[in-house]
Amino acid sequence: MSHPDTLRHLNIPLAYGPASMPAVGFGTLIPDPVKAKAAIRIALETGFRHLDCAERYGNEDVVGEAISEAIAAGVLNRGDLFVTTKLWNNNHRPERVTPALEASLRRLRIEAADCYLIHTPFAFPAGEEQHPRDAQGQTIYDTDVTLEETWGAMERLVDEGKARSIGLSDIKLERLKEIVSIARIKPAVVQVEAHPYLPEWELLDYCRSEGIVLLAFAPLGHGMEPRLTQDTTLEAIARQTGKTPSQVALAWAAQRGTAFLTTSTSAAHIAENFAISRLPAEAMRAMREDIATQIRFNGVVETGVPGFIPRPA
C-alpha cells in the first residue's frame, strides 16, 4: 500500500524508452532568464526531477546552466533527472529534425534527451522564422511534409541514442491514433492541456491502452477565468484533506495516472506544488462526478500556435 507522502515521488512506467517518467514535472517556460534560472534551481532543490523544455521557449541555454550548476553543487546527478524538450514547427522536415535536437542538446548541456516531443502536429515552412505569417498576418503552414514523415525522423533519433524516448504534444486523439498505427517506435508520451475542467478521459483511456503516458500541461487551468482553484468541489476537498485547492488538483492528476507540469517563480508555490499527497477514494469520485465545468484554455491544438482562447468580457 502506498503511503500518503509518496505521491510526489511517483514514477510512471514508460512502455517505450527509459524505465519511467517522474509524474511531478516542472515547466521551464519562464521568459525572464534570471527568474527562470533561479526557479529551476529552487525546483530541483525542492525535489522536482522532471524538467519540461522546448526550443520554442527560447531559454534552453538557461535551463542547461541551471542543470549543470545543480549537478556541480551536488543537488542531483544527471541520472536522477528526466529532461524533456520539443521539436518546433519550423523543423518538421525530416532533414531538420536531427540538427534541431542536436542544437537543443548543446544548449541543455546534455548528451541525450530523455524524451523528445513534436511540439505540435502542425508544420511551418522550414527556416529560421518560428512563426511565419503572410501579408494578412495569417499563419503559414508547410503542406509538403506530413506528420508521418516527421515521426520517421524522430524514430531515427532513438536509433542513434540522441533521444531515449519520443512523443507528441498538442495533438488530438484521432491524429494520435494515426501515428500509433504507422509507428515503428510508438509514442511514449503525449503532452496536452489537461485539468479537472478538461479531463481528457477518452484520450487518457486510449493512452493507457497503448502504454502511452499522458503528460498534462496547465494542470491548474493557466490561472485563467473561470478559476479552477476556486472551484467549489476542489475547495471542499481541500478543506477536508488539509491541502490547498492547487494541491488537490495536482494530486488528482497524478493519482489518475497522468504526469503533470507546473511552472512558478515563487519558492512558496514551487514547494506547494510539490507537496502533494494521495486523495481519498471519495474525493477522486467527487472530482470526476461533481465538476460540471468543461473548458479549454489554450487553442494550440487547433492552430499549432500556443495561445489563450479569447473569452467574452
Backbone bond lengths (Angstrom), bond angles and torsions (degrees), N, CA, C in turn:
res aa  C-N    CA-C-N  psi(-1)  N-CA   C-N-CA  omega(-1)  CA-C   N-CA-C  phi
1 M - - - 1.472 - - 1.523 109.07 -
2 S 1.357 117.23 136.99 1.455 121.17 -179.97 1.523 109.95 -76.91
3 H 1.319 115.82 142.73 1.450 120.27 175.24 1.519 108.86 -86.05
4 P 1.334 118.53 151.74 1.457 120.94 -174.64 1.519 114.27 -56.48
5 D 1.339 117.86 -31.46 1.458 119.57 -174.09 1.529 113.38 -89.01
6 T 1.324 118.63 10.80 1.466 119.88 -178.12 1.524 112.83 -97.74
7 L 1.322 118.48 -8.45 1.458 120.47 -174.76 1.525 111.50 -61.45
8 R 1.318 116.79 -37.06 1.466 120.58 -178.64 1.526 111.75 -65.65
9 H 1.336 117.61 -19.35 1.469 121.53 -179.96 1.529 112.00 -104.24
10 L 1.319 116.62 13.87 1.457 121.16 -178.32 1.521 111.08 -63.79
11 N 1.328 116.13 135.34 1.458 122.73 172.21 1.526 108.24 -116.33
12 I 1.322 116.06 131.27 1.458 121.54 -178.46 1.522 109.08 -99.32
13 P 1.328 118.11 123.70 1.469 120.22 -178.82 1.528 111.91 -59.92
14 L 1.325 115.95 141.80 1.453 122.36 174.36 1.526 108.86 -105.90
15 A 1.313 115.84 130.14 1.467 119.78 179.32 1.518 111.35 -74.37
16 Y 1.324 116.43 -23.32 1.464 121.27 -176.82 1.524 108.42 -132.67
17 G 1.327 117.31 115.56 1.458 120.05 177.33 1.509 112.40 110.11
18 P 1.355 117.17 -143.28 1.468 120.33 -179.44 1.517 111.31 -57.85
19 A 1.308 116.09 165.74 1.463 119.98 -175.37 1.519 112.38 -62.06
20 S 1.335 117.38 -38.86 1.456 119.22 -174.69 1.521 110.62 -160.89
21 M 1.322 114.63 165.72 1.469 123.11 176.20 1.521 108.19 -121.84
22 P 1.342 118.82 130.91 1.463 119.42 173.56 1.520 110.41 -59.66
23 A 1.320 116.88 130.15 1.456 120.69 -177.44 1.522 112.04 -66.88
24 V 1.312 116.38 -33.07 1.461 121.51 -176.74 1.524 108.98 -93.88
25 G 1.332 116.58 110.73 1.455 120.98 -176.18 1.513 112.56 -119.71
26 F 1.338 114.61 158.63 1.467 121.22 -180.00 1.518 108.75 -117.09
27 G 1.336 116.52 122.50 1.454 121.67 178.70 1.516 111.40 -84.15
28 T 1.324 116.70 139.92 1.466 121.23 -172.58 1.529 113.23 -104.46
29 L 1.330 118.09 15.19 1.459 120.66 178.56 1.529 109.09 -77.96
30 I 1.342 114.55 80.89 1.460 123.09 178.75 1.520 106.10 -129.70
31 P 1.327 118.71 107.07 1.468 120.94 -170.67 1.528 115.48 -59.68
32 D 1.324 117.56 -40.50 1.460 120.24 -178.13 1.526 109.75 -74.15
33 P 1.345 118.80 118.49 1.468 119.92 -174.85 1.524 114.15 -63.83
34 V 1.307 117.61 -35.59 1.465 120.06 179.47 1.524 110.01 -67.18
35 K 1.332 116.16 -45.82 1.460 119.73 178.89 1.522 111.32 -66.74
36 A 1.337 116.25 -36.48 1.462 119.95 179.59 1.522 110.96 -62.84
37 K 1.312 116.41 -48.16 1.466 120.10 -178.19 1.526 111.04 -62.51
38 A 1.321 116.38 -42.52 1.468 119.82 179.71 1.525 110.66 -65.37
39 A 1.330 117.14 -41.99 1.469 120.49 -178.13 1.519 111.12 -66.10
40 I 1.334 116.96 -40.80 1.471 120.15 179.17 1.519 109.78 -64.08
41 R 1.303 117.15 -42.44 1.464 120.55 178.90 1.538 110.35 -61.70
42 I 1.324 116.84 -44.19 1.473 120.08 178.09 1.525 110.21 -62.51
43 A 1.332 116.41 -42.72 1.465 119.99 -179.48 1.523 111.14 -60.42
44 L 1.324 116.67 -44.02 1.466 119.88 179.74 1.523 110.94 -66.14
45 E 1.318 117.31 -40.13 1.464 120.70 178.14 1.525 111.03 -66.82
46 T 1.330 116.58 -31.60 1.470 121.17 179.33 1.523 111.59 -70.63
47 G 1.321 116.47 -30.16 1.464 119.82 179.35 1.511 115.15 132.89
48 F 1.332 118.48 -5.63 1.461 120.35 176.21 1.527 109.38 -60.91
49 R 1.339 115.88 134.92 1.467 120.57 179.80 1.527 111.81 -129.21
50 H 1.313 115.22 20.95 1.463 121.69 178.27 1.519 107.41 -138.90
51 L 1.345 116.29 116.53 1.458 121.37 177.44 1.523 109.17 -111.54
52 D 1.323 115.69 133.12 1.461 121.64 178.17 1.517 109.06 -108.60
53 C 1.331 115.91 121.73 1.458 122.14 -173.89 1.520 109.36 -127.64
54 A 1.323 116.56 177.19 1.456 121.15 176.14 1.515 109.47 -167.01
55 E 1.325 115.90 144.79 1.468 120.34 171.81 1.521 110.07 -54.84
56 R 1.326 117.04 -41.87 1.463 121.97 -175.61 1.519 112.31 -62.49
57 Y 1.333 118.31 -23.29 1.464 120.07 -179.07 1.526 111.93 -71.69
58 G 1.335 116.90 -20.62 1.454 120.69 176.05 1.514 115.22 73.29
59 N 1.336 117.63 17.38 1.472 118.98 -177.10 1.528 113.03 -138.86
60 E 1.327 117.30 25.59 1.469 118.67 178.64 1.524 111.34 -59.91
61 D 1.328 117.00 -32.16 1.472 119.26 178.53 1.527 110.99 -63.95
62 V 1.324 117.20 -37.94 1.461 121.63 177.93 1.527 110.27 -67.10
63 V 1.325 116.15 -42.00 1.464 120.32 177.28 1.526 109.43 -61.19
64 G 1.332 116.49 -43.86 1.459 120.28 179.37 1.517 112.41 -59.70
65 E 1.328 116.62 -41.06 1.466 120.20 177.57 1.524 110.54 -63.29
66 A 1.320 116.55 -43.49 1.465 120.36 -178.87 1.525 111.23 -63.93
67 I 1.334 116.34 -41.38 1.469 119.99 178.48 1.523 110.17 -63.64
68 S 1.324 116.40 -48.77 1.467 120.70 -177.62 1.524 111.51 -60.20
69 E 1.324 116.25 -42.85 1.460 119.73 -179.08 1.529 111.39 -68.58
70 A 1.323 117.19 -36.90 1.466 119.84 178.00 1.519 110.95 -66.78
71 I 1.321 117.34 -38.58 1.470 120.88 177.22 1.522 109.93 -66.01
72 A 1.336 116.46 -44.95 1.468 120.49 -179.66 1.522 111.44 -62.52
73 A 1.329 116.74 -31.63 1.462 120.80 -179.36 1.521 112.97 -83.64
74 G 1.336 116.58 -2.68 1.457 120.06 178.47 1.522 114.27 81.70
75 V 1.337 116.98 13.74 1.461 119.79 178.51 1.524 110.81 -66.19
76 L 1.329 116.62 -37.09 1.457 122.49 179.81 1.505 109.09 -162.88
77 N 1.335 115.54 169.71 1.452 122.60 172.02 1.522 108.84 -104.22
78 R 1.320 117.14 157.84 1.462 119.67 178.97 1.526 111.14 -56.51
79 G 1.320 117.22 -36.43 1.452 120.00 -179.21 1.519 113.98 -66.63
80 D 1.334 116.77 -15.82 1.461 120.87 178.48 1.523 112.21 -82.88
81 L 1.333 116.75 -13.92 1.458 121.47 -167.72 1.522 111.58 -109.37
82 F 1.324 116.27 133.83 1.457 123.12 176.31 1.527 107.16 -104.22
83 V 1.330 116.41 116.36 1.466 121.56 -176.29 1.527 109.71 -113.06
84 T 1.312 115.33 120.68 1.459 122.78 175.40 1.520 108.76 -108.24
85 T 1.334 117.59 136.96 1.455 120.45 168.91 1.524 108.26 -140.04
86 K 1.358 116.07 178.38 1.468 118.41 -166.21 1.524 112.62 -139.41
87 L 1.319 113.74 147.49 1.464 123.97 175.38 1.524 108.75 -85.44
88 W 1.335 117.03 124.36 1.457 118.20 -179.03 1.530 111.19 -84.70
89 N 1.332 114.53 166.33 1.454 122.66 -169.53 1.524 114.92 -62.47
90 N 1.333 118.37 -27.01 1.466 120.40 -178.76 1.529 112.38 -81.56
91 N 1.311 117.21 1.52 1.473 121.42 -179.44 1.518 112.40 -117.75
92 H 1.318 118.46 26.07 1.460 121.51 -178.19 1.523 113.58 -74.93
93 R 1.307 117.62 -22.36 1.464 118.62 177.78 1.527 108.53 -59.25
94 P 1.334 118.45 133.23 1.466 120.24 -173.96 1.525 114.37 -52.01
95 E 1.317 117.64 -37.35 1.468 119.69 -177.53 1.530 112.33 -71.89
96 R 1.324 117.71 -12.11 1.461 121.07 -179.71 1.525 113.12 -98.30
97 V 1.333 117.31 -10.13 1.461 120.57 -173.80 1.530 111.43 -68.00
98 T 1.324 117.19 -50.83 1.475 119.44 -179.06 1.522 111.86 -62.30
99 P 1.340 120.07 -48.33 1.466 118.61 177.84 1.525 113.33 -59.70
100 A 1.327 116.79 -33.99 1.471 119.46 179.05 1.520 111.25 -64.56
101 L 1.335 116.39 -45.36 1.461 118.47 178.57 1.520 110.97 -67.20
102 E 1.309 117.76 -41.77 1.467 119.96 179.98 1.526 110.83 -59.16
103 A 1.330 117.13 -38.88 1.464 120.14 177.47 1.529 110.72 -65.70
104 S 1.323 116.51 -40.81 1.468 119.86 176.92 1.522 111.16 -62.10
105 L 1.315 116.78 -42.89 1.466 120.27 -179.35 1.520 111.35 -63.02
106 R 1.336 116.45 -39.12 1.472 119.08 177.95 1.525 110.10 -63.53
107 R 1.302 116.08 -44.06 1.469 118.86 -179.63 1.526 111.33 -65.66
108 L 1.321 116.36 -38.55 1.469 120.91 -178.56 1.530 112.94 -79.84
109 R 1.328 116.34 -12.83 1.473 122.67 179.41 1.531 111.55 63.37
110 I 1.321 115.33 39.38 1.462 120.28 176.38 1.518 109.15 -128.64
111 E 1.320 116.78 158.38 1.463 121.02 -176.56 1.516 112.57 -85.51
112 A 1.340 116.75 -27.03 1.460 120.44 -179.69 1.520 108.86 -152.15
113 A 1.316 115.26 148.83 1.470 120.28 174.24 1.516 108.88 -85.15
114 D 1.317 116.55 136.32 1.460 119.02 174.97 1.524 110.20 -67.89
115 C 1.331 116.35 -31.45 1.458 120.54 174.35 1.525 108.51 -150.17
116 Y 1.329 116.18 136.86 1.462 122.32 177.40 1.516 107.55 -123.70
117 L 1.316 115.77 123.24 1.457 121.48 -175.63 1.520 111.21 -110.84
118 I 1.324 117.24 144.77 1.453 120.99 164.64 1.526 106.03 -75.44
119 H 1.324 116.27 116.30 1.464 120.68 -168.13 1.526 112.01 -59.87
120 T 1.325 117.26 -42.44 1.465 121.54 172.36 1.526 107.25 -144.86
121 P 1.328 118.46 160.89 1.459 120.32 178.65 1.530 113.64 -81.12
122 F 1.329 117.81 7.84 1.460 122.70 -178.50 1.528 110.40 -99.81
123 A 1.322 116.96 130.18 1.462 121.66 178.89 1.526 110.32 -97.54
124 F 1.328 115.81 133.56 1.456 122.19 170.90 1.531 107.89 -102.56
125 P 1.322 118.84 161.29 1.464 120.51 178.34 1.525 111.82 -56.12
126 A 1.337 115.80 141.10 1.461 121.16 179.20 1.526 109.70 -62.64
127 G 1.322 115.44 137.56 1.452 120.21 -179.25 1.508 110.48 152.63
128 E 1.317 115.65 -171.49 1.460 120.17 -176.91 1.524 112.66 -87.86
129 E 1.328 117.76 -17.46 1.458 120.87 -179.66 1.518 109.91 -73.47
130 Q 1.327 116.80 118.66 1.459 120.56 -175.58 1.522 113.31 -81.49
131 H 1.318 117.42 -22.17 1.466 119.83 176.55 1.526 108.82 -139.56
132 P 1.321 116.68 76.88 1.469 119.70 -177.60 1.521 111.99 -69.13
133 R 1.334 116.16 138.30 1.452 122.10 179.09 1.521 110.34 -131.40
134 D 1.308 115.61 151.82 1.452 119.93 177.20 1.531 109.94 -86.20
135 A 1.339 116.04 -174.80 1.462 120.39 -175.44 1.525 112.11 -62.92
136 Q 1.320 117.13 -23.30 1.466 121.18 178.81 1.521 112.90 -91.37
137 G 1.346 115.90 3.02 1.456 119.66 179.12 1.508 114.49 84.17
138 Q 1.336 117.06 9.76 1.456 120.84 -179.68 1.531 110.86 -87.47
139 T 1.316 116.17 145.17 1.462 121.21 179.34 1.527 110.56 -63.14
140 I 1.333 115.51 137.81 1.466 121.28 177.10 1.522 108.46 -99.79
141 Y 1.334 116.40 132.21 1.457 121.56 -179.78 1.528 110.37 -111.72
142 D 1.310 116.06 152.98 1.460 123.23 175.71 1.525 107.60 -96.69
143 T 1.316 116.63 108.02 1.465 120.62 -177.39 1.523 112.79 -93.55
144 D 1.332 116.73 3.98 1.463 120.28 -177.58 1.523 113.44 -100.89
145 V 1.322 116.71 9.75 1.461 120.46 174.10 1.522 107.59 -133.86
146 T 1.326 116.28 138.46 1.462 120.15 -179.78 1.521 110.71 -101.72
147 L 1.308 115.45 158.44 1.458 120.26 176.94 1.526 109.94 -63.55
148 E 1.323 117.11 -32.91 1.466 120.95 177.70 1.528 110.98 -62.62
149 E 1.326 117.25 -39.26 1.465 120.50 178.07 1.529 110.84 -66.61
150 T 1.314 115.50 -41.93 1.465 119.30 177.53 1.520 110.33 -62.99
151 W 1.343 116.63 -39.85 1.467 119.60 179.99 1.526 110.83 -62.65
152 G 1.316 117.82 -38.53 1.459 120.08 177.36 1.515 111.74 -58.74
153 A 1.333 117.13 -38.90 1.463 120.65 177.61 1.522 110.71 -69.28
154 M 1.322 117.41 -34.36 1.465 121.18 176.44 1.527 110.03 -63.55
155 E 1.313 116.70 -41.46 1.466 120.35 179.14 1.526 111.38 -60.18
156 R 1.312 116.42 -37.29 1.467 119.44 179.73 1.527 111.74 -65.80
157 L 1.326 117.42 -27.63 1.469 120.37 175.85 1.527 111.05 -64.09
158 V 1.315 116.81 -36.49 1.463 120.79 176.18 1.527 109.60 -67.79
159 D 1.334 116.69 -43.55 1.465 120.63 178.32 1.526 110.79 -56.64
160 E 1.330 116.28 -37.38 1.461 121.83 -175.93 1.527 113.18 -86.64
161 G 1.322 117.49 -4.77 1.454 121.08 178.55 1.516 114.71 79.51
162 K 1.326 117.83 12.06 1.459 120.73 -179.41 1.528 112.21 -85.90
163 A 1.318 115.97 -23.94 1.466 121.84 174.39 1.523 107.21 -132.02
164 R 1.312 116.26 127.11 1.466 119.47 -177.85 1.523 111.62 -78.99
165 S 1.316 116.09 -24.60 1.470 120.98 174.12 1.516 107.22 -152.20
166 I 1.321 115.65 162.10 1.461 120.64 -178.61 1.516 109.38 -135.12
167 G 1.322 115.44 160.43 1.450 118.68 -179.34 1.508 111.73 -166.55
168 L 1.313 115.11 -166.58 1.458 123.31 -174.42 1.518 109.82 -131.36
169 S 1.313 115.55 159.54 1.456 120.50 -179.22 1.519 109.26 -140.69
170 D 1.308 116.57 151.11 1.467 122.43 174.93 1.521 111.92 53.77
171 I 1.319 115.65 44.54 1.454 121.75 -175.47 1.522 110.18 -120.62
172 K 1.315 115.86 145.76 1.462 120.62 177.51 1.521 110.40 -86.51
173 L 1.324 114.42 161.77 1.462 121.16 -172.72 1.522 112.32 -58.42
174 E 1.313 118.78 -47.55 1.464 119.96 -175.85 1.516 112.02 -63.71
175 R 1.322 116.98 -37.65 1.475 119.47 178.15 1.522 110.26 -70.01
176 L 1.308 117.35 -36.83 1.464 120.95 176.06 1.525 110.59 -59.92
177 K 1.325 116.10 -44.38 1.460 119.74 179.83 1.523 111.37 -59.63
178 E 1.318 116.98 -37.27 1.469 120.72 179.59 1.518 111.26 -64.34
179 I 1.321 117.18 -40.58 1.462 119.99 178.84 1.524 110.88 -69.75
180 V 1.301 117.35 -43.04 1.465 120.51 178.16 1.528 110.52 -58.24
181 S 1.320 116.71 -37.94 1.471 120.41 -176.19 1.522 113.14 -67.27
182 I 1.350 117.43 -25.84 1.471 119.72 -177.81 1.528 112.89 -108.27
183 A 1.320 116.79 -3.87 1.462 120.23 -171.66 1.524 112.14 -72.89
184 R 1.319 115.77 136.07 1.463 121.68 167.92 1.522 109.27 -81.60
185 I 1.324 116.11 -41.63 1.463 122.80 171.33 1.523 106.10 -113.48
186 K 1.306 117.51 114.27 1.459 120.69 -174.08 1.530 111.41 -73.46
187 P 1.330 115.86 155.43 1.466 118.80 174.31 1.527 110.80 -59.00
188 A 1.328 115.37 134.05 1.461 119.96 175.24 1.517 111.30 -89.32
189 V 1.337 115.84 -28.00 1.464 121.50 -172.67 1.522 108.89 -140.23
190 V 1.318 115.72 143.12 1.462 122.21 170.29 1.522 107.54 -128.76
191 Q 1.320 116.26 120.45 1.465 120.90 -178.94 1.531 109.54 -103.65
192 V 1.320 116.18 124.47 1.463 122.16 179.23 1.520 109.66 -144.52
193 E 1.318 115.91 162.54 1.454 119.87 170.14 1.528 108.45 -64.68
194 A 1.311 116.83 128.72 1.465 120.59 178.35 1.528 108.85 -157.44
195 H 1.317 114.80 136.06 1.470 122.62 -179.29 1.528 106.97 -167.47
196 P 1.312 119.59 176.98 1.467 119.68 -177.28 1.528 114.62 -60.12
197 Y 1.335 118.31 -21.25 1.461 120.82 174.98 1.529 112.08 -89.17
198 L 1.317 117.68 -8.92 1.466 123.24 175.66 1.537 107.32 -145.27
199 P 1.328 117.30 71.26 1.472 120.41 -169.84 1.519 114.77 -72.07
200 E 1.321 118.57 -19.11 1.472 121.95 177.40 1.534 111.69 52.48
201 W 1.326 116.25 47.42 1.463 120.01 -176.85 1.526 112.30 -62.54
202 E 1.327 117.51 -41.25 1.459 119.76 -178.72 1.522 111.06 -64.30
203 L 1.327 116.03 -43.73 1.461 120.07 177.47 1.525 110.84 -63.81
204 L 1.324 117.14 -41.90 1.458 120.73 179.51 1.526 111.03 -63.21
205 D 1.323 116.92 -42.65 1.465 119.86 178.88 1.534 110.79 -61.53
206 Y 1.327 116.52 -41.38 1.471 119.49 178.46 1.531 110.19 -65.15
207 C 1.313 117.02 -44.94 1.465 120.12 179.56 1.526 110.73 -59.50
208 R 1.308 116.97 -42.53 1.464 120.14 177.43 1.530 110.76 -59.39
209 S 1.324 116.69 -42.40 1.471 120.41 -177.71 1.515 112.30 -66.17
210 E 1.341 116.22 -24.37 1.461 120.82 -178.28 1.523 113.06 -104.64
211 G 1.322 117.27 3.43 1.461 120.22 -179.29 1.508 113.79 72.35
212 I 1.337 117.22 26.38 1.457 123.03 -179.43 1.528 109.07 -99.97
213 V 1.323 117.03 137.64 1.460 120.88 176.17 1.523 109.07 -86.60
214 L 1.326 116.52 127.70 1.455 121.18 172.82 1.528 107.58 -88.45
215 L 1.321 116.02 122.25 1.461 123.29 -178.71 1.522 107.92 -109.81
216 A 1.318 116.72 114.86 1.458 122.17 -173.00 1.516 111.65 -91.29
217 F 1.354 115.56 125.37 1.455 117.40 166.80 1.526 108.38 -101.13
218 A 1.315 115.75 160.54 1.476 122.25 -174.74 1.517 112.30 55.33
219 P 1.336 119.13 46.30 1.469 119.89 -177.92 1.530 113.34 -67.88
220 L 1.348 116.11 -10.91 1.463 120.27 176.01 1.527 110.96 -109.90
221 G 1.340 116.52 14.57 1.453 120.17 173.52 1.508 115.95 78.07
222 H 1.335 117.53 26.11 1.472 121.61 176.26 1.527 112.85 64.53
223 G 1.321 118.54 3.53 1.465 120.03 -175.76 1.512 113.01 68.07
224 M 1.342 116.28 22.00 1.459 120.66 -176.54 1.523 111.54 -99.83
225 E 1.326 115.06 170.74 1.461 120.85 176.66 1.525 110.00 -85.58
226 P 1.330 118.95 138.60 1.467 127.09 -3.42 1.531 111.00 -70.40
227 R 1.295 116.51 139.48 1.462 122.52 -175.04 1.528 111.43 -71.35
228 L 1.324 115.37 113.52 1.457 120.06 179.12 1.521 111.21 -60.03
229 T 1.327 116.92 -40.24 1.462 120.06 -175.94 1.526 112.53 -73.15
230 Q 1.336 117.11 -5.06 1.460 120.45 174.49 1.526 111.56 -105.78
231 D 1.330 116.43 9.21 1.455 120.60 177.85 1.530 109.51 -63.27
232 T 1.315 116.63 136.87 1.465 120.15 -174.66 1.529 112.51 -65.58
233 T 1.323 117.30 -33.46 1.471 119.78 178.13 1.517 110.36 -66.72
234 L 1.323 117.07 -45.34 1.464 120.56 178.49 1.524 110.77 -63.30
235 E 1.323 115.84 -42.17 1.467 118.94 -179.15 1.527 110.78 -63.38
236 A 1.328 117.46 -38.97 1.465 120.57 179.74 1.523 110.73 -65.97
237 I 1.332 116.38 -43.45 1.471 119.73 178.96 1.524 109.90 -65.44
238 A 1.322 116.73 -38.01 1.465 120.25 178.90 1.525 110.86 -60.78
239 R 1.316 116.36 -42.98 1.473 119.45 178.23 1.524 110.88 -63.99
240 Q 1.320 116.63 -40.34 1.463 120.80 -177.37 1.528 112.25 -69.11
241 T 1.309 116.91 -32.11 1.469 120.80 -173.83 1.521 113.83 -102.61
242 G 1.320 117.08 -6.39 1.458 119.90 -178.38 1.514 113.28 72.23
243 K 1.328 116.49 24.30 1.461 122.13 178.19 1.521 109.52 -115.36
244 T 1.319 117.46 171.03 1.458 121.04 175.39 1.528 109.08 -86.10
245 P 1.338 117.92 159.74 1.468 119.32 175.42 1.523 112.92 -56.45
246 S 1.319 117.65 -36.56 1.469 120.12 177.05 1.517 110.76 -61.72
247 Q 1.310 117.30 -44.90 1.463 121.02 179.64 1.519 111.27 -64.53
248 V 1.324 117.33 -33.76 1.464 120.58 176.98 1.524 109.96 -64.66
249 A 1.331 117.00 -47.42 1.463 120.69 -178.55 1.525 111.28 -63.26
250 L 1.325 117.15 -38.56 1.465 120.53 -178.84 1.527 111.18 -73.53
251 A 1.323 116.78 -39.13 1.467 119.42 176.31 1.521 110.48 -62.60
252 W 1.322 116.42 -41.73 1.476 121.43 176.32 1.522 110.26 -56.73
253 A 1.332 117.02 -43.97 1.464 120.87 -179.27 1.527 110.99 -60.49
254 A 1.318 117.18 -49.13 1.465 120.14 -178.09 1.526 111.30 -69.52
255 Q 1.326 116.02 -38.80 1.457 120.00 -174.42 1.525 112.62 -70.55
256 R 1.319 116.69 -26.08 1.469 118.73 178.17 1.531 112.16 -87.74
257 G 1.332 115.46 2.01 1.451 119.53 171.37 1.505 116.82 103.25
258 T 1.338 117.99 10.25 1.453 119.99 176.96 1.517 110.20 -103.01
259 A 1.326 115.42 156.21 1.456 120.73 165.04 1.523 107.10 -88.61
260 F 1.337 117.67 162.89 1.458 119.53 -179.59 1.525 110.27 -147.98
261 L 1.338 114.71 161.16 1.457 122.35 -179.55 1.514 109.80 -125.13
262 T 1.317 116.95 131.16 1.459 120.91 170.20 1.524 107.94 -121.59
263 T 1.311 115.58 156.07 1.459 121.48 179.31 1.513 108.57 -137.04
264 S 1.318 116.63 133.93 1.457 120.84 176.15 1.522 108.91 -160.31
265 T 1.315 116.15 153.14 1.468 120.66 172.08 1.518 110.82 -104.68
266 S 1.327 116.95 0.76 1.457 122.09 -179.84 1.524 110.11 -93.38
267 A 1.318 116.94 124.67 1.465 120.60 178.65 1.525 110.96 -58.97
268 A 1.330 116.54 -37.85 1.464 120.19 -178.96 1.523 110.59 -66.59
269 H 1.329 117.09 -42.93 1.463 119.62 179.70 1.524 111.91 -70.22
270 I 1.326 116.77 -35.83 1.465 119.91 176.81 1.527 109.54 -61.05
271 A 1.326 116.26 -45.11 1.471 120.11 178.40 1.519 110.89 -64.80
272 E 1.324 117.39 -41.27 1.464 121.57 179.41 1.525 110.74 -61.35
273 N 1.335 116.46 -44.34 1.465 120.32 -177.21 1.522 112.62 -68.49
274 F 1.309 117.47 -22.73 1.462 120.71 178.35 1.523 111.89 -85.73
275 A 1.315 116.54 -28.63 1.471 121.34 -171.75 1.524 111.53 -85.10
276 I 1.320 115.97 59.42 1.465 120.22 178.72 1.525 109.59 -95.91
277 S 1.318 114.76 155.80 1.461 119.63 176.56 1.528 108.53 -144.63
278 R 1.313 115.04 162.09 1.458 121.80 -171.16 1.524 111.88 -63.66
279 L 1.343 114.86 137.91 1.462 121.40 177.82 1.527 110.18 -89.87
280 P 1.328 117.38 149.51 1.463 119.46 175.32 1.528 110.49 -67.76
281 A 1.316 116.32 158.54 1.464 121.72 -176.05 1.520 111.99 -57.97
282 E 1.325 117.16 -38.21 1.460 118.80 -178.30 1.529 111.58 -67.17
283 A 1.334 116.90 -30.41 1.465 120.24 176.58 1.525 110.64 -69.33
284 M 1.331 116.70 -40.84 1.470 120.26 177.45 1.533 110.10 -62.85
285 R 1.319 117.37 -39.31 1.471 120.23 177.65 1.532 110.60 -64.25
286 A 1.317 116.35 -43.13 1.458 120.13 -179.85 1.527 111.18 -63.36
287 M 1.323 116.34 -37.79 1.461 120.08 178.88 1.522 111.03 -62.37
288 R 1.303 116.74 -34.63 1.462 119.84 -178.71 1.529 112.11 -84.33
289 E 1.320 117.67 -36.55 1.463 120.68 -170.18 1.526 114.76 -97.93
290 D 1.329 117.85 -25.72 1.464 119.82 -170.39 1.528 114.25 -102.79
291 I 1.338 118.07 -7.15 1.465 120.11 -179.60 1.522 108.56 -96.29
292 A 1.320 116.11 114.84 1.465 120.53 -175.43 1.521 112.76 -95.92
293 T 1.327 117.71 -23.13 1.465 120.44 -176.74 1.519 110.64 -64.76
294 Q 1.314 116.23 132.27 1.458 122.43 176.58 1.522 107.82 -129.77
295 I 1.336 117.38 118.50 1.462 119.08 -176.92 1.524 110.64 -156.21
296 R 1.332 116.14 141.28 1.461 122.58 172.25 1.522 107.52 -105.26
297 F 1.318 116.79 132.79 1.458 120.64 -177.20 1.526 113.47 -96.93
298 N 1.326 117.63 -24.82 1.460 121.17 -173.98 1.523 109.48 -120.35
299 G 1.326 117.06 129.08 1.457 121.44 -175.15 1.509 115.28 -91.91
300 V 1.333 118.00 15.04 1.458 120.94 -174.45 1.522 112.69 -60.97
301 V 1.317 119.14 -29.80 1.468 120.67 -178.71 1.523 112.19 -66.79
302 E 1.318 117.36 -18.60 1.465 121.01 -179.47 1.519 112.93 -92.74
303 T 1.324 117.29 -27.40 1.471 120.99 -170.43 1.533 114.61 -126.71
304 G 1.322 117.68 -18.77 1.457 120.16 -171.90 1.512 112.89 79.87
305 V 1.321 116.99 1.97 1.465 122.53 179.30 1.531 108.27 -111.75
306 P 1.338 118.26 112.98 1.463 119.22 179.89 1.510 111.03 -60.70
307 G 1.312 116.27 140.05 1.456 119.09 177.70 1.517 111.08 169.74
308 F 1.321 114.61 149.09 1.456 120.63 -179.97 1.524 110.05 -72.25
309 I 1.316 115.97 146.55 1.451 121.63 178.91 1.522 108.66 -83.73
310 P 1.346 117.71 123.20 1.464 119.15 -179.41 1.527 111.56 -59.85
311 R 1.317 115.34 140.12 1.467 121.46 178.60 1.522 109.41 -116.93
312 P 1.330 116.65 148.66 1.474 118.57 175.69 1.520 110.42 -59.14
313 A 1.304 115.58 141.99 1.472 120.21 -179.51 1.521 110.42 -68.48
